[in-house]
Amino acid sequence: GFLDIVKGVGLVALGAVSKS
């Protein structure tokens, strides 16, 4: 659902921040 997409994007964003 929509919330699942939001959670997925949030995890990807956190991952990108952690890598940098």
C-alpha positions in Angstrom: 0.0 0.0 0.0 0.9 3.7 0.1 2.4 3.4 3.5 4.6 0.5 2.4 6.0 2.8 -0.4 6.6 5.6 2.1 8.4 3.2 4.4 10.5 1.8 1.5 11.5 5.3 0.4 12.4 6.2 4.0 14.6 3.1 4.3 16.4 3.9 1.1 16.9 7.5 2.2 18.4 6.3 5.5 20.6 3.9 3.7 21.9 6.7 1.4 22.6 8.9 4.4 24.4 6.1 6.2 26.6 5.4 3.2 27.7 9.1 2.8 
